[in-house]
Amino acid sequence: VQLVESGGGLVQPGGSLRLSCAASGFTFSWYNMRWYRQAPGKERELVATISSGGGSRNYADSVKGRFTISRDNAKNTVYLQMNSLKPEDTAVYFCNAVRGSNNYWGQGTQVTVSS
């Protein structure tokens, strides 16, 4: 099982980034997918979730209206489009696959929002 995040980097406040998470080793389309983030000295925070078929999405209040989660089950990939980025969005972003007792994590990708 592998989840590999990409797309992080340094961006100015107000900018945009698109994170990707490529999955392998399991039946991706059966799993609900989540993006979490963890800032230095803080607990891991759930940012966004998307159901296995993509029909249901939920967001943390802190990112609602700015971030969009999506998935392409044909490509075994989940995305997080992040717009209007703020310095407080700075964190390591992780993707997570969940189905019943199965719970898989990626290694994370750093997002830094700074001028």
Backbone hydrogen bonds, N-H to C=O, Kabsch-Sander energy under -0.5 kcal/mol:
donor,donor_aa,acceptor,acceptor_aa,energy
2,Q,24,S,-2.7
4,V,22,A,-2.3
5,E,3,L,-0.6
6,S,20,S,-2.2
9,G,110,Q,-0.9
11,V,112,T,-2.7
14,G,85,L,-3.3
15,G,12,Q,-2.3
17,L,82,M,-2.2
19,L,80,L,-2.7
20,S,6,S,-2.5
21,C,78,V,-1.9
22,A,4,V,-2.5
23,A,76,N,-3.1
24,S,2,Q,-2.1
28,F,26,F,-1.5
30,W,27,T,-2.0
31,Y,28,F,-1.9
32,N,98,V,-2.1
33,M,50,I,-2.5
34,R,96,N,-2.6
35,W,48,A,-2.6
36,Y,94,F,-2.9
37,R,45,E,-2.2
38,Q,92,V,-2.1
42,K,39,A,-2.3
45,E,37,R,-3.5
47,V,35,W,-2.9
48,A,35,W,-1.7
49,T,58,N,-2.3
50,I,33,M,-2.5
51,S,56,S,-2.5
54,G,51,S,-0.9
58,N,49,T,-1.9
60,A,47,V,-2.6
63,V,60,A,-1.6
64,K,60,A,-1.2
66,R,63,V,-2.4
67,F,63,V,-2.2
68,T,81,Q,-2.4
70,S,79,Y,-1.6
72,D,77,T,-2.9
75,K,72,D,-1.0
76,N,72,D,-0.6
77,T,72,D,-1.8
78,V,21,C,-2.0
79,Y,70,S,-3.1
80,L,19,L,-2.2
81,Q,68,T,-3.0
82,M,17,L,-3.3
82,M,80,L,-0.6
83,N,66,R,-2.1
83,N,81,Q,-0.6
84,S,14,G,-0.6
85,L,15,G,-2.3
89,D,86,K,-2.3
90,T,87,P,-1.7
91,A,111,V,-2.0
92,V,38,Q,-2.4
93,Y,91,A,-0.5
93,Y,109,T,-3.0
94,F,36,Y,-2.5
96,N,34,R,-2.4
97,A,104,Y,-2.3
98,V,32,N,-2.6
99,R,102,N,-2.3
102,N,99,R,-2.3
104,Y,97,A,-2.5
106,G,95,C,-1.9
107,Q,3,L,-0.7
109,T,93,Y,-2.0
111,V,91,A,-2.8
112,T,9,G,-2.8
114,S,11,V,-2.1
114,S,112,T,-0.7
